[in-house]
Amino acid sequence: MNRKLLMHVGPTIIDMDVLLAGVRNNTGFASPEFIPAMKNSLDGLKYVMNAKNYQPFILPGSGTLGMESMTSLLKKNDNVLVISSGVFGDRWKAIFNKYEVNCTLLRSEPGKIVSEDRIMEELDKKHYKMVTMTQVETSTGVRFPVKEIAKKIRDKTDLIVVDAVASAGAEELNVHDWDIDVCLTASQKALATPPGASLLVLSENALSYLSDDSLSGFYTDLNQWKNIMNNFESNKSGYYTTLPVHLIFSLEKSFDLIKEETMENRIKRHKIVSGAIRSGLNAMDMDIMAYEKYYSNTVTAMMLNNINMNEFLNYCLNNGIEMATGIIPEYAGKYIRIGHMGWINENDAISTIAVIERALNKFGKKIKYGTGITAAQEYIEDFK
Ligand SMILES: Cc1ncc(COP(=O)(O)O)c(C=O)c1O
């Protein structure tokens, strides 16, 4: 099979025009043509996150770099509360354990979220300078109610930080109206560009915590990076470390396409595709890890009920659909993850369900052909 469809949780399918935009020679970080590409990309990031008056950053690195850069807002012995629905929520704790901060982890069972009561109870115990949350937990496909929880905790903490690595560009995200201090993402997920850029926005409040005596290391120091970003926003170049120049031309193109589609339509498209996939799985009696109220637009975790994960994924790959392994320790090897973000469309949902239907039959779960596809088709039809 030489043609396949990437239904992975990132990197995702990349539009050819986006890829080609990055194919350049004779271009460096100080080249005149790079300056507007960077400026437009910073602007595009603000559009996707509804971050009107925020300071945008695009850094060479991945999503984890953006997470670690939060040490730029912290000082020794600060209290940080991490609200986690899975592996990537837990990563915050692993990062902060490397620094001299007091980090408390609240973790849900896979498929659920930490309850509002548990969060409020913890915030009543002591003052937390920073609270982190993950909008879509990629290990479980769970969407956390960022808007609602941010509103509840706003007066109880100084800094609300949202990991939108697996959601920005596909889920409703309005950092300005929701009063979020920091929102971060990465290039390879719903923004659908190659990996290599870490993108984040900081509110005015968050900027006021940047200092030269923060806990951050050299590379992640947003207090330094801020000056470089300001330069590009004022049509000047700048250097702190080398920016991923070619990737930023791709990002600029991707943001152009996103603006053309509009975030409203983009979110709707993701809703239809993810809903069609889940309808197909439900019709085939396959369990989804996330509880229904936490379904996300971008990731679906499907339980395998004793089918071998690697064999299942290999069969699907050999039949043209590449999906991701299940990684949450509690259920490692017992589920797969279907990524549906970026440039996915309705036909991709149908193809994915068709191959899953065949794979389930192959591995002993007898399903009448067409069961999943019919449900997915009907979902798409009903949505419109
Ligand atoms: C929700 C979430 N946060 C953080 C990360 C880490 O991003 P990266 O792998 O780009 O460092 C990921 C990666 O999959 C993620 O899904």
The ligand as a Gaussian input file, in Angstrom:
#p B3LYP/6-31G(d) Opt

LIG

0 1
 C       -1.636000      17.917000      24.962000
 C       -0.174000      17.839000      24.683000
 N        0.654000      18.595000      25.396000
 C        1.970000      18.589000      25.194000
 C        2.526000      17.794000      24.223000
 C        3.985000      17.811000      24.018000
 O        4.260000      18.363000      22.780000
 P        5.580000      17.999000      21.968000
 O        5.574000      16.535000      21.729000
 O        5.427000      18.819000      20.717000
 O        6.729000      18.426000      22.792000
 C        1.703000      16.986000      23.453000
 C        2.267000      16.108000      22.413000
 O        1.616000      15.234000      21.890000
 C        0.326000      17.016000      23.688000
 O       -0.497000      16.258000      22.961000

